[in-house]
Amino acid sequence: MSLFAKNDSDGSGFEPLAGEQTLSALSMAVHRQQRSEPMSDQTVPSSQGGAMTIDQFCKWAAIGRTLAYREISAGRLRSVKVGKRRLVTFADAVCWLGALPSSRADL
């Protein structure tokens, strides 16, 4: 499943999926990737739980470090400090993702 639906109304051939469809497509893509890649120290935790570093979270969420720290500072993304490391639990990452606006109309 792609993050875009086939649509020729605007000439581009595709249009973005809406809210729940996007989350479903992302979930399927993550599941497919988890099945095809062996676990390593650099692998982002899956839905089984766990925590990830900021770099791992950024890779998982496809965002930059600046935005991740901005979301933490604003209180929209929970994180914990363990020693010198800042970690984001998988549950908090999913909660943050679910709280994002689903379309431009929500902004």
C-alpha positions, 0 to 999 in steps of 0.5 A: 500500500502506498501513501498516495491513492490513484487519482487523475482529477488534478493531472498528477495521477495521485493524491495523498491519503487521509488520516486513518488511511495514512496511519494504516499505510505507515503501519503496513510499511513498518511491519513489512520492513520489520519482517525483511530486516534482521534486528541490529543495535541500530534498528528502531524498536517495534510495536513490542515496546522498548525505547529509542534514542533521539536519532532512532526516533528521528529515523522512525518518524522521518523527522530531523533532530531539531523538530524532535527537540522542539516537540519535546520542549513544547511538551508534545513528545515525552522523553526520559533522560537515562544518564546522558542519553535522552530516550523516547519510548515506543508508546510515547512515539506512537502517541505523538504520531497519533496526535498529529493533525490528519490534514491541512484542515486541522492545522 
